[in-house]
């Protein structure tokens, strides 16, 4: 679903609309720029570039837009507690650090939407909470988060929950009012 919603995989049917724009009506180059400017991705497997430092991985989306986001990248590295790891490569980071780099990268271009696929799937409780709080803050500041998860703790952060069974919507209901069970 996120590949379709993110403009990466054309749907078999129906329409995708983000900010009243159908990304599939754009050329491949226009769609890449559209994604870079409006959509942040947080993947379960991180998809960090192995030979780039933390800072350079965070800066990667700016390559598409051409914007100078170096200061913002440094601020995001600081925000996610990675300043002491800023020059490390992904292979030198813990799982939680990798996911925080991926989240910082997703936020770099000021997207309207973050698509997160099992962002807590590989994390311990503390790192999961940190990632979910950051996504909650993004949502609270006017962004939208489409999160795919099997994690009940993550579901508790949702303002709305859509449950799929066999590829069909089984339930569509208000979520946990955007608060974690521990708040």
C-alpha positions as CSV (number, residue, x, y, z in Angstrom):
1,X,0.0,0.0,0.0
2,X,2.7,2.5,0.9
3,X,4.5,1.9,-2.4
4,X,1.3,2.9,-4.2
5,X,0.6,5.8,-1.9
6,X,4.1,7.0,-2.2
7,X,4.2,7.2,-6.0
8,X,6.6,4.2,-6.3
9,X,4.2,1.6,-7.7
10,X,1.3,2.3,-10.0
11,X,-2.0,1.0,-8.7
12,X,-3.9,-1.7,-10.6
13,X,-7.0,0.4,-10.2
14,X,-8.3,3.5,-8.5
15,X,-6.6,6.8,-7.9
16,X,-3.9,8.2,-5.6
17,X,-4.2,11.8,-4.6
18,X,-1.8,13.8,-2.5
19,X,-2.4,17.5,-2.1
20,X,-5.0,17.2,-4.8
21,X,-2.3,15.9,-7.2
22,X,-2.2,12.4,-8.8
23,X,1.5,11.5,-8.8
24,X,0.9,9.0,-11.6
25,X,-0.2,11.8,-13.9
26,X,3.4,13.1,-13.7
27,X,6.5,12.0,-15.6
28,X,8.9,9.8,-13.7
29,X,11.2,12.8,-13.1
30,X,8.3,15.0,-11.9
31,X,7.1,12.2,-9.7
32,X,10.5,11.8,-8.1
33,X,10.6,15.5,-7.3
34,X,7.0,15.4,-6.0
35,X,8.0,12.5,-3.6
36,X,11.1,14.3,-2.5
37,X,9.2,17.5,-1.7
38,X,6.0,16.1,-0.2
39,X,6.5,12.6,1.1
40,X,8.8,11.2,3.7
41,X,9.5,7.5,3.9
42,X,10.4,5.5,6.9
43,X,11.0,1.8,6.0
44,X,11.3,-1.1,8.4
45,X,14.7,-2.0,6.9
46,X,15.8,1.7,6.9
47,X,17.2,1.7,3.4
48,X,20.2,3.9,4.4
49,X,23.0,4.3,2.0
50,X,25.8,2.2,3.5
51,X,28.8,4.3,2.4
52,X,27.4,7.6,3.5
53,X,27.7,9.1,7.0
54,X,24.7,9.8,9.2
55,X,24.6,13.4,8.1
56,X,24.9,12.5,4.4
57,X,22.1,9.9,4.7
58,X,19.9,12.6,6.3
59,X,20.8,15.0,3.4
60,X,20.1,12.4,0.6
61,X,16.5,13.7,-0.2
62,X,17.9,17.2,-0.8
63,X,19.8,15.8,-3.8
64,X,16.6,15.6,-5.7
65,X,15.4,19.1,-4.9
66,X,18.7,20.8,-5.0
67,X,18.0,22.7,-1.8
68,X,20.7,23.5,0.7
69,X,19.4,21.7,3.8
70,X,22.8,21.2,5.6
71,X,21.8,23.3,8.7
72,X,18.4,21.5,9.0
73,X,20.2,18.1,8.6
74,X,22.5,19.0,11.5
75,X,19.5,20.1,13.6
76,X,17.7,16.9,12.9
77,X,20.8,14.9,13.8
78,X,20.9,16.8,17.1
79,X,17.1,16.4,17.7
80,X,17.4,12.6,17.4
81,X,20.4,12.4,19.6
82,X,22.8,11.4,16.9
83,X,25.4,14.2,17.1
84,X,28.1,11.9,18.5
85,X,27.4,9.5,15.6
86,X,27.1,12.1,12.8
87,X,30.1,10.8,10.8
88,X,29.5,7.1,11.3
89,X,28.3,4.8,8.6
90,X,25.0,2.8,9.0
91,X,26.9,-0.4,9.7
92,X,28.4,1.3,12.7
93,X,25.0,2.2,14.2
94,X,22.6,0.4,16.4
95,X,19.2,-0.6,15.1
96,X,17.6,2.3,17.0
97,X,20.1,4.8,15.7
98,X,19.5,3.6,12.1
99,X,15.8,4.1,12.5
100,X,16.3,7.6,13.9
101,X,18.5,8.4,10.9
102,X,15.7,7.2,8.6
103,X,13.2,9.3,10.4
104,X,15.4,12.4,10.3
105,X,15.9,11.8,6.5
106,X,12.1,11.5,6.1
107,X,11.6,14.9,7.8
108,X,14.4,16.8,5.9
109,X,12.4,18.3,3.1
110,X,9.4,19.2,5.2
111,X,7.0,16.7,3.7
112,X,3.2,16.9,4.0
113,X,3.0,13.1,4.5
114,X,5.2,10.5,6.1
115,X,4.7,6.9,5.0
116,X,6.0,4.6,7.7
117,X,6.2,0.8,7.2
118,X,6.6,-1.0,10.6
119,X,8.8,1.7,11.9
120,X,9.0,0.0,15.3
121,X,9.3,-3.5,14.0
122,X,13.0,-3.9,14.8
123,X,13.2,-1.6,17.8
124,X,13.2,-2.0,21.6
125,X,10.6,-0.3,23.7
126,X,12.6,2.9,24.3
127,X,13.5,3.5,20.7
128,X,9.9,2.6,19.6
129,X,8.5,5.2,21.9
130,X,11.0,7.8,20.6
131,X,10.1,7.1,16.9
132,X,6.3,7.1,17.7
133,X,6.6,10.4,19.6
134,X,8.4,12.0,16.7
135,X,5.7,10.8,14.3
136,X,3.0,12.1,16.7
137,X,4.7,15.5,16.8
138,X,4.9,15.6,13.0
139,X,1.1,14.8,12.9
140,X,0.4,17.4,15.6
141,X,2.2,20.1,13.6
142,X,-0.1,19.5,10.6
143,X,1.5,16.6,8.8
144,X,-0.1,13.3,8.0
145,X,1.3,9.9,8.9
146,X,0.2,6.7,7.2
147,X,1.7,4.0,9.4
148,X,1.5,0.3,8.6
149,X,2.0,-1.8,11.7
150,X,1.2,-4.9,13.7
151,X,2.4,-3.3,16.9
152,X,-0.5,-2.5,19.3
153,X,1.7,0.1,21.0
154,X,2.0,1.9,17.7
155,X,-1.7,1.6,17.0
156,X,-2.4,3.4,20.3
157,X,-0.7,6.5,18.9
158,X,-3.1,6.7,16.0
159,X,-5.9,9.2,15.5
160,X,-7.6,6.7,13.1
161,X,-7.2,3.0,12.6
162,X,-8.0,1.1,9.4
163,X,-7.8,-2.6,9.7
164,X,-7.3,-4.7,6.5
165,X,-8.1,-8.3,6.3
166,X,-7.4,-10.2,3.1
167,X,-6.8,-7.0,1.3
168,X,-10.1,-5.5,2.2
169,X,-11.1,-2.8,4.8
170,X,-12.5,-4.7,7.8
171,X,-12.7,-1.8,10.2
172,X,-12.3,1.9,10.0
173,X,-12.5,3.6,13.4
174,X,-11.1,6.4,15.5
175,X,-7.8,5.4,17.1
176,X,-6.3,6.0,20.4
177,X,-6.8,9.8,20.1
178,X,-3.1,10.1,19.2
179,X,-1.8,9.2,22.7
180,X,0.3,6.4,23.8
181,X,-1.1,3.9,26.4
182,X,1.5,5.3,28.9
183,X,0.4,8.9,28.6
